[in-house]
Amino acid sequence: MIALVAQSTPTGGSTTGIVAYLTIFVLAAFVGIEVVSKVPSILHTPLMSGSNAIHGIVLVGALTVMGEAHGTPQLVLGFLAVFLATLNVVGGFVVTDRMLEMFKSKPGGRSPREGKAQAAQAQDAPAHDVGPDAGTTGGAA
């Protein structure tokens, strides 16, 4: 497989092109792992859904490169790039849709935020019923 890719490199079969591409790939993978691992878990879903949606640019690039491919190895790699970029774009929009679904109100009920606010108010209220003259004594007026 590497021999097929080496034959299709723009440098005319030189393996230095492959080594440079693999070096860039490995460095990008390390940087990506470091950046994503530093993101707090509460921000992970919005960040990843946004970055997956941006993969539309990668999809356009993969289509452009695949359109100019010469030979079977380039076509196979181009098709794989288009397929994976498409999966990433669709996945990003699915995650975003699921995330936004959490903030929609139910048809006959309250939104999750209203339910939490009412539960917090119920915990703060005293256990016994307090009327308008609870603080007054029954003495002289």
ABEGO torsion letter per residue (X at the ends): XAAAAAAABAAGGBAAAAAAAAAAAAAAAAAAAAAAAABBAAAAAAAAAAAAAAAAAAAAAAAAAAAABBEAAAAAAAAAAAAAAAAAAAAAAAAAAAAAAAABBBAABBBAAAAAAAAAAAAABBABBBBAAAABBABBX
